[in-house]
Amino acid sequence: MPDSEELEKKEKREFMRETIVKPPLTRKQIAKRVALFVCASAVFGGVAAVSFAAVKPFADRCFQENGMQETSSVEFSKDDPDSVSPSDGADADMTAQPEQMEQEIDEAVSEALSSYQFSVDNFNSMTSVLRGIGELGDKSIVTVSSGKQDTDIFGNPVENTGDYAGAVIAASAGEFLIFTYADAVRAADSINVRFSDGTKIAGTVRQIDEVLGMAVVAVPSGNLPEEERKKVQVLSLANSYTVKAGDVLVGIGGPSGQVHSLSFGTVSYVARNVQITDGLTRILYADISSNSQTGTFLINTAGEMVGWTSESCRSESCTDRTAAYTISSYKPILERLTNGASAAYLGIQGQDVSRAMQGSGIPAGVYVTEAVSGSPAYDAGIQPGDIIVKFGTKEIGSFKDLQAQIENSASGVSVSVNVMRKGRDGYTEIPFLVSLRAR
């Protein structure tokens, strides 16, 4: 028989093999843990987002410092509004929580958030981060000064000058390419670009867009001292289709009327499919200070340009908000201007023929609401009420189709534009030969 010592060892070994099982969590305990997880995620997510926004421009500048992305031609990424999900990233396949569990989680989250106090230190930290984003974005800002020769009442020559904000959006073939307002260069006898160290360099107009009142100016980067040249940062162009109401934006350029000033605020409304000449765009309305004379560019928290302010896109119903054109829909035109090519101008405003309109007998295509007086379309004979159904050899089913065809066309060429025009016997197709001009 085994002695008592061996039996005692066997009992200990068998005891150590037993599994200790914790009691299952109650619904209330689960809800509290979920609430804690949500709060922690929000805090750490916010810290990560702020850190990324603050560090990204530094990283970009380090990678771009040698060579400044110099290429023979400039290309901007094309953004598709249809590729941006309208949701906030929620998983559509996520299994819904039972109603009782969902209520308990909501109560636990509310309880956890109610105990959180937003302090002055939190506010100062937030504004400090936004100020840092603006200061980094300001490294892309230059002052564009135009000189215009005139005479006073005694016939003596006088030079009138004006200062406007410009943003360095590309560096190509030894040049800095600057996006600015057309008023800064229109009919100017001389153009000077002043960098942050005070260095002035003579600039030349690359192209002007008279439709939206913007221009691109080129200056030789080799004329800038090396130390200052390294400080200049190329301002990246964002996908502005991702901007939503509530997003925080920073205004750089000249929001106070002085170049190198800054402001920040939130987007209150995003107007989609706004009719502009030869296209549709989005308009951002934000509670950000801006000056239409000096110029203001809007950047997101990643330090990328999402748009620029303009009085021409202000709505009568939003007179108390700053209005801004978005950059994504303008990229194809801006790319042509930056590379020295003019953008084609047709000169119509319109809208898609909806299914309801088609149901009433209107042909599919682009319904012309206005042919701008003096435009190529107006001179060719296109009228409000016409339905554009063909541009060149391309069938037109929407304004998006027409806008793409215009953007891919060269100015100075003639193109056949077919419209459906309503008469006594219904709609008749009429071809027009339109001589496209530069915007």
C-alpha positions as a printed NumPy array, in Angstrom:
array([[  0.   ,   0.   ,   0.   ],
       [  1.218,   3.456,  -0.763],
       [  2.218,   5.387,   2.255],
       [  0.431,   8.555,   3.406],
       [  3.102,  10.866,   1.908],
       [  2.512,   9.569,  -1.637],
       [ -1.287,   9.947,  -1.276],
       [ -0.858,  13.546,  -0.138],
       [  1.29 ,  14.356,  -3.24 ],
       [ -1.259,  12.759,  -5.557],
       [ -4.09 ,  14.805,  -4.057],
       [ -2.086,  18.032,  -4.546],
       [ -1.344,  17.191,  -8.182],
       [ -5.015,  16.454,  -8.877],
       [ -6.051,  19.706,  -7.164],
       [ -3.692,  21.753,  -9.387],
       [ -5.282,  20.283, -12.511],
       [ -8.681,  21.72 , -11.684],
       [ -9.883,  24.762, -13.713],
       [-11.126,  27.88 , -11.929],
       [-14.013,  29.45 , -13.845],
       [-15.091,  33.063, -13.244],
       [-18.796,  33.78 , -13.045],
       [-20.228,  35.263, -16.296],
       [-20.517,  39.055, -16.595],
       [-23.889,  40.627, -16.092],
       [-25.416,  42.96 , -18.692],
       [-24.665,  45.944, -16.471],
       [-21.005,  44.956, -16.155],
       [-20.745,  44.507, -19.916],
       [-22.334,  47.91 , -20.522],
       [-19.911,  49.603, -18.129],
       [-16.934,  47.99 , -19.835],
       [-18.217,  49.056, -23.23 ],
       [-18.684,  52.601, -21.937],
       [-15.138,  52.625, -20.572],
       [-13.839,  51.336, -23.898],
       [-15.776,  54.002, -25.839],
       [-14.462,  56.824, -23.655],
       [-10.895,  55.527, -23.827],
       [-11.164,  55.147, -27.598],
       [-12.407,  58.716, -27.949],
       [ -9.566,  60.091, -25.828],
       [ -6.793,  58.08 , -27.459],
       [ -8.317,  58.597, -30.922],
       [ -8.356,  62.35 , -30.411],
       [ -4.754,  62.35 , -29.21 ],
       [ -3.705,  60.242, -32.194],
       [ -5.551,  62.497, -34.661],
       [ -4.034,  65.668, -33.205],
       [ -0.564,  64.127, -33.131],
       [ -0.867,  62.979, -36.735],
       [ -2.08 ,  66.397, -37.877],
       [  0.809,  68.109, -36.101],
       [  3.533,  65.714, -37.285],
       [  2.389,  65.137, -40.894],
       [  3.475,  68.527, -42.28 ],
       [  6.924,  68.071, -40.713],
       [  7.274,  64.653, -42.343],
       [  6.077,  65.944, -45.701],
       [  8.545,  68.782, -45.577],
       [ 11.421,  66.436, -44.753],
       [ 10.597,  64.143, -47.692],
       [ 10.111,  67.085, -50.061],
       [ 13.112,  69.107, -48.906],
       [ 15.481,  67.662, -51.483],
       [ 14.13 ,  68.445, -54.93 ],
       [ 10.744,  69.849, -53.832],
       [  8.956,  67.285, -56.035],
       [ 10.411,  68.843, -59.175],
       [  9.042,  67.344, -62.377],
       [  8.617,  68.564, -65.916],
       [  4.83 ,  68.736, -65.498],
       [  2.452,  68.927, -62.58 ],
       [ -0.273,  66.374, -61.935],
       [ -2.94 ,  66.517, -59.244],
       [ -4.81 ,  63.442, -58.067],
       [ -8.386,  63.259, -59.356],
       [-11.129,  62.782, -56.766],
       [-14.441,  61.067, -57.399],
       [-17.37 ,  62.205, -55.243],
       [-19.118,  58.877, -55.829],
       [-16.253,  56.985, -54.18 ],
       [-16.81 ,  58.722, -50.836],
       [-19.273,  56.846, -48.663],
       [-22.005,  59.013, -47.168],
       [-21.802,  57.015, -43.973],
       [-19.35 ,  57.685, -41.191],
       [-17.658,  54.344, -41.632],
       [-20.157,  52.195, -39.786],
       [-20.094,  48.545, -40.716],
       [-23.337,  47.762, -42.526],
       [-22.94 ,  44.072, -41.755],
       [-22.56 ,  44.582, -38.028],
       [-25.089,  42.546, -36.092],
       [-27.493,  44.8  , -34.204],
       [-27.344,  44.658, -30.415],
       [-30.46 ,  43.463, -28.616],
       [-32.643,  46.416, -27.656],
       [-32.133,  45.96 , -23.927],
       [-28.344,  45.667, -24.219],
       [-28.248,  48.753, -26.456],
       [-30.197,  50.789, -23.892],
       [-27.899,  49.695, -21.062],
       [-24.818,  50.644, -23.108],
       [-26.278,  54.068, -23.927],
       [-27.   ,  54.698, -20.249],
       [-23.5  ,  53.626, -19.225],
       [-21.88 ,  55.814, -21.9  ],
       [-24.008,  58.806, -20.851],
       [-23.036,  58.237, -17.225],
       [-19.341,  58.071, -18.102],
       [-19.452,  61.19 , -20.3  ],
       [-21.445,  63.191, -17.757],
       [-18.535,  62.955, -15.325],
       [-16.05 ,  64.323, -17.908],
       [-15.303,  68.036, -17.611],
       [-13.896,  70.017, -20.577],
       [-11.405,  72.371, -18.94 ],
       [ -9.697,  75.579, -20.015],
       [ -6.505,  73.566, -20.426],
       [ -8.299,  71.301, -22.915],
       [ -9.488,  74.349, -24.875],
       [ -6.029,  75.929, -24.868],
       [ -4.523,  72.644, -26.011],
       [ -6.98 ,  72.422, -28.902],
       [ -6.401,  76.01 , -30.055],
       [ -2.652,  75.487, -29.724],
       [ -2.817,  72.53 , -32.097],
       [ -4.939,  74.484, -34.612],
       [ -2.543,  77.41 , -34.386],
       [  0.342,  75.022, -35.071],
       [ -1.448,  73.656, -38.152],
       [ -2.009,  77.203, -39.375],
       [  1.606,  78.198, -38.783],
       [  2.838,  75.204, -40.763],
       [  0.371,  75.96 , -43.549],
       [  1.616,  79.545, -43.55 ],
       [  4.975,  78.265, -44.809],
       [  3.199,  77.751, -48.154],
       [  1.857,  81.316, -48.227],
       [  3.503,  84.14 , -50.166],
       [  2.528,  87.743, -50.906],
       [  1.755,  88.503, -54.535],
       [  2.144,  92.215, -55.301],
       [  0.934,  93.701, -58.551],
       [  2.171,  97.005, -59.91 ],
       [  0.073,  99.055, -62.295],
       [  1.372, 102.233, -63.92 ],
       [ -0.979, 105.19 , -63.775],
       [ -0.831, 108.99 , -63.741],
       [ -2.035, 111.495, -61.183],
       [ -4.132, 114.586, -61.927],
       [ -0.967, 116.452, -62.94 ],
       [  0.087, 113.772, -65.42 ],
       [  2.914, 112.43 , -63.265],
       [  3.54 , 108.657, -63.4  ],
       [  2.267, 106.802, -60.346],
       [  2.471, 103.086, -59.599],
       [ -0.489, 101.542, -57.783],
       [  0.237,  98.338, -55.926],
       [ -1.882,  95.757, -54.157],
       [ -1.014,  92.788, -51.965],
       [ -2.752,  89.427, -52.286],
       [ -2.221,  86.031, -50.685],
       [ -0.857,  83.201, -52.808],
       [ -0.276,  79.519, -52.014],
       [  2.664,  77.476, -53.325],
       [  0.951,  74.374, -54.738],
       [  3.798,  72.838, -56.784],
       [  7.494,  73.034, -57.6  ],
       [  8.414,  72.099, -61.152],
       [ 11.541,  72.504, -63.291],
       [ 13.189,  75.014, -60.961],
       [ 10.019,  77.028, -60.378],
       [  7.586,  77.588, -57.584],
       [  4.012,  77.597, -58.886],
       [  1.642,  79.798, -56.94 ],
       [ -2.15 ,  79.652, -56.825],
       [ -3.581,  83.139, -56.318],
       [ -6.453,  85.455, -57.187],
       [ -6.794,  86.881, -60.691],
       [ -7.117,  90.396, -59.266],
       [ -3.504,  90.086, -58.135],
       [ -2.17 ,  89.782, -61.689],
       [ -4.861,  91.036, -64.065],
       [ -3.562,  93.91 , -66.23 ],
       [ -0.479,  94.223, -64.002],
       [  2.628,  95.914, -65.4  ],
       [  4.806,  94.069, -62.88 ],
       [  4.35 ,  91.138, -60.501],
       [  6.502,  90.545, -57.436],
       [  6.29 ,  87.592, -55.072],
       [  7.48 ,  88.189, -51.512],
       [  8.479,  85.233, -49.355],
       [  8.434,  85.069, -45.56 ],
       [ 12.055,  86.316, -45.217],
       [ 11.219,  89.43 , -47.225],
       [ 12.901,  88.272, -50.447],
       [ 11.102,  89.589, -53.54 ],
       [ 11.234,  87.718, -56.836],
       [  9.698,  88.836, -60.112],
       [  6.928,  86.488, -61.171],
       [  5.25 ,  85.695, -64.458],
       [  1.63 ,  84.764, -65.087],
       [  1.302,  81.126, -66.096],
       [ -2.458,  81.281, -66.762],
       [ -5.604,  83.103, -65.634],
       [ -9.091,  81.674, -65.137],
       [-11.497,  84.57 , -65.578],
       [-14.55 ,  82.401, -64.873],
       [-13.707,  81.79 , -61.206],
       [-11.223,  84.655, -60.883],
       [ -8.092,  82.614, -60.12 ],
       [ -4.571,  82.513, -61.573],
       [ -1.261,  80.654, -61.41 ],
       [  2.021,  82.576, -61.111],
       [  5.487,  81.092, -61.61 ],
       [  8.713,  82.291, -59.946],
       [ 12.237,  80.811, -60.37 ],
       [ 13.054,  78.981, -57.14 ],
       [ 16.799,  79.387, -57.772],
       [ 16.479,  83.13 , -57.1  ],
       [ 15.543,  82.411, -53.505],
       [ 18.325,  81.948, -50.901],
       [ 18.9  ,  78.294, -50.144],
       [ 17.935,  78.545, -46.48 ],
       [ 14.639,  80.221, -47.336],
       [ 14.02 ,  77.805, -50.211],
       [ 14.185,  74.912, -47.77 ],
       [ 11.556,  76.546, -45.559],
       [  9.004,  76.845, -48.346],
       [  6.448,  74.06 , -48.121],
       [  4.298,  72.911, -51.026],
       [  0.653,  72.962, -49.952],
       [ -0.962,  69.607, -50.767],
       [ -4.429,  69.517, -52.298],
       [ -6.937,  67.464, -50.305],
       [ -9.904,  65.378, -51.365],
       [-12.497,  68.005, -50.489],
       [-15.356,  65.56 , -51.145],
       [-14.656,  64.126, -47.675],
       [-15.383,  67.432, -45.907],
       [-18.567,  67.287, -43.825],
       [-20.57 ,  69.693, -41.699],
       [-18.923,  69.999, -38.298],
       [-15.348,  69.576, -39.564],
       [-12.791,  72.046, -38.237],
       [-10.895,  74.066, -40.873],
       [ -8.09 ,  76.618, -40.664],
       [ -8.043,  79.758, -42.809],
       [ -4.594,  80.839, -43.988],
       [ -3.437,  83.52 , -46.403],
       [ -5.16 ,  86.79 , -45.56 ],
       [ -8.33 ,  86.156, -43.542],
       [ -7.851,  89.386, -41.565],
       [ -6.982,  91.459, -44.633],
       [ -3.244,  91.088, -43.996],
       [ -1.193,  88.356, -45.652],
       [  0.142,  85.722, -43.189],
       [ -2.844,  86.039, -40.855],
       [ -4.934,  83.01 , -39.865],
       [ -8.303,  82.018, -38.431],
       [-10.201,  78.806, -37.765],
       [-13.758,  77.598, -37.402],
       [-16.178,  74.84 , -38.328],
       [-18.05 ,  73.915, -41.484],
       [-21.735,  74.636, -40.96 ],
       [-23.06 ,  73.432, -44.311],
       [-21.884,  71.716, -47.503],
       [-23.908,  72.62 , -50.614],
       [-23.652,  69.871, -53.25 ],
       [-24.228,  70.027, -57.004],
       [-24.123,  73.817, -57.107],
       [-24.413,  75.162, -60.651],
       [-21.406,  77.11 , -61.871],
       [-20.368,  77.932, -65.411],
       [-19.513,  74.71 , -67.297],
       [-19.905,  72.457, -64.304],
       [-21.198,  71.49 , -60.898],
       [-19.289,  71.994, -57.68 ],
       [-19.618,  71.968, -53.907],
       [-19.637,  75.08 , -51.758],
       [-18.451,  75.077, -48.152],
       [-20.035,  77.473, -45.679],
       [-17.988,  77.985, -42.525],
       [-17.816,  80.394, -39.581],
       [-14.269,  81.417, -40.51 ],
       [-13.108,  84.999, -40.908],
       [-12.026,  85.78 , -44.458],
       [-11.184,  88.755, -46.624],
       [-12.279,  88.699, -50.245],
       [ -9.765,  91.371, -51.23 ],
       [ -6.617,  89.714, -49.868],
       [ -7.669,  86.092, -50.289],
       [ -8.076,  83.132, -47.942],
       [ -7.297,  79.439, -48.418],
       [ -8.936,  76.779, -46.24 ],
       [ -6.964,  73.789, -44.984],
       [ -8.043,  70.723, -43.016],
       [ -6.41 ,  69.407, -39.83 ],
       [ -3.963,  67.413, -41.965],
       [ -2.636,  70.694, -43.403],
       [ -4.117,  70.127, -46.901],
       [ -6.04 ,  72.698, -48.955],
       [ -9.741,  71.932, -49.258],
       [-10.831,  75.185, -50.896],
       [-10.579,  78.943, -51.203],
       [-12.969,  81.733, -50.311],
       [-14.779,  83.802, -52.902],
       [-17.589,  86.326, -52.819],
       [-18.88 ,  84.961, -56.142],
       [-20.082,  81.724, -54.547],
       [-21.87 ,  83.253, -51.562],
       [-25.536,  82.316, -51.269],
       [-28.211,  84.849, -50.335],
       [-29.395,  82.459, -47.626],
       [-25.9  ,  82.142, -46.077],
       [-24.734,  85.76 , -45.969],
       [-23.415,  85.359, -42.416],
       [-21.018,  82.569, -43.379],
       [-17.79 ,  82.457, -45.367],
       [-18.354,  80.713, -48.698],
       [-15.595,  78.695, -50.34 ],
       [-15.163,  76.793, -53.584],
       [-13.901,  73.238, -53.056],
       [-10.614,  72.152, -54.593],
       [-11.506,  68.637, -55.809],
       [-13.874,  69.695, -58.589],
       [-11.343,  72.344, -59.679],
       [ -8.272,  70.087, -59.874],
       [ -8.551,  69.265, -63.626],
       [ -8.691,  72.98 , -64.513],
       [ -5.986,  73.908, -62.008],
       [ -3.699,  71.222, -63.421],
       [ -3.991,  72.732, -66.899],
       [ -3.379,  76.251, -65.607],
       [ -0.352,  75.134, -63.603],
       [  1.188,  73.514, -66.682],
       [  0.649,  76.657, -68.737],
       [ -2.307,  75.379, -70.759],
       [ -5.558,  77.309, -70.905],
       [ -8.81 ,  75.638, -69.887],
       [-11.645,  75.448, -72.418],
       [-14.726,  77.609, -71.973],
       [-18.197,  76.715, -73.273],
       [-20.256,  79.126, -71.178],
       [-23.407,  77.388, -69.977],
       [-25.09 ,  76.69 , -66.684],
       [-27.426,  73.748, -66.355],
       [-28.593,  70.659, -64.561],
       [-29.189,  66.985, -65.171],
       [-32.552,  66.029, -66.646],
       [-34.082,  64.093, -63.781],
       [-36.22 ,  60.98 , -64.15 ],
       [-39.284,  63.045, -63.276],
       [-38.436,  65.474, -66.071],
       [-37.878,  62.574, -68.475],
       [-41.26 ,  61.222, -67.447],
       [-42.833,  64.436, -68.688],
       [-41.231,  63.985, -72.121],
       [-37.961,  65.9  , -71.737],
       [-35.004,  64.053, -73.362],
       [-32.137,  62.84 , -71.195],
       [-29.076,  65.078, -71.152],
       [-28.09 ,  68.459, -69.668],
       [-30.862,  71.033, -69.364],
       [-29.429,  74.497, -70.13 ],
       [-30.615,  77.056, -67.577],
       [-28.397,  79.847, -68.892],
       [-26.1  ,  80.526, -71.825],
       [-23.715,  83.16 , -70.448],
       [-23.89 ,  86.351, -72.496],
       [-20.909,  86.639, -74.828],
       [-19.793,  83.049, -74.227],
       [-18.993,  80.58 , -77.043],
       [-22.295,  78.754, -76.4  ],
       [-24.257,  82.023, -76.5  ],
       [-22.527,  83.176, -79.693],
       [-23.216,  79.813, -81.357],
       [-26.959,  80.106, -80.648],
       [-27.512,  77.751, -77.709],
       [-30.444,  78.937, -75.592],
       [-31.936,  78.298, -72.135],
       [-34.275,  75.297, -72.34 ],
       [-32.065,  73.42 , -74.807],
       [-31.016,  69.876, -73.829],
       [-27.365,  69.111, -74.607],
       [-27.232,  65.485, -75.735],
       [-23.919,  65.301, -77.574],
       [-20.52 ,  67.009, -77.307],
       [-18.242,  66.153, -80.21 ],
       [-18.589,  62.398, -80.61 ],
       [-19.541,  61.807, -76.956],
       [-23.143,  61.14 , -75.945],
       [-24.051,  63.316, -72.936],
       [-26.287,  61.805, -70.279],
       [-25.388,  64.015, -67.311],
       [-23.602,  67.225, -66.405],
       [-20.735,  65.107, -65.114],
       [-20.264,  63.76 , -68.654],
       [-20.359,  67.258, -70.152],
       [-17.988,  68.702, -67.555],
       [-15.444,  65.955, -68.241],
       [-15.608,  66.599, -72.005],
       [-15.098,  70.342, -71.564],
       [-12.161,  69.799, -69.196],
       [-10.509,  67.431, -71.701],
       [-10.948,  69.876, -74.597],
       [ -8.433,  72.47 , -75.741],
       [ -9.311,  76.122, -76.123],
       [ -9.242,  77.549, -79.646],
       [-10.856,  74.52 , -81.273],
       [-14.345,  74.149, -82.724],
       [-16.579,  71.348, -81.511],
       [-20.022,  70.15 , -82.558],
       [-22.595,  70.417, -79.771],
       [-25.965,  68.771, -80.389],
       [-29.024,  69.954, -78.492],
       [-32.653,  68.914, -78.365],
       [-34.863,  71.994, -78.754],
       [-38.591,  72.012, -78.15 ],
       [-40.845,  73.226, -80.955],
       [-44.475,  72.924, -81.935],
       [-43.976,  69.316, -82.967],
       [-41.919,  68.296, -79.94 ],
       [-38.152,  68.106, -79.546],
       [-35.851,  68.347, -82.579],
       [-32.11 ,  67.68 , -82.538],
       [-30.014,  70.642, -83.72 ],
       [-26.227,  70.648, -84.159],
       [-24.188,  73.772, -83.302],
       [-20.547,  74.415, -84.151],
       [-19.067,  76.055, -81.06 ],
       [-15.651,  77.735, -81.046],
       [-14.277,  77.073, -77.563],
       [-12.23 ,  79.859, -75.975],
       [ -9.991,  80.066, -72.902],
       [-11.692,  80.63 , -69.569]])
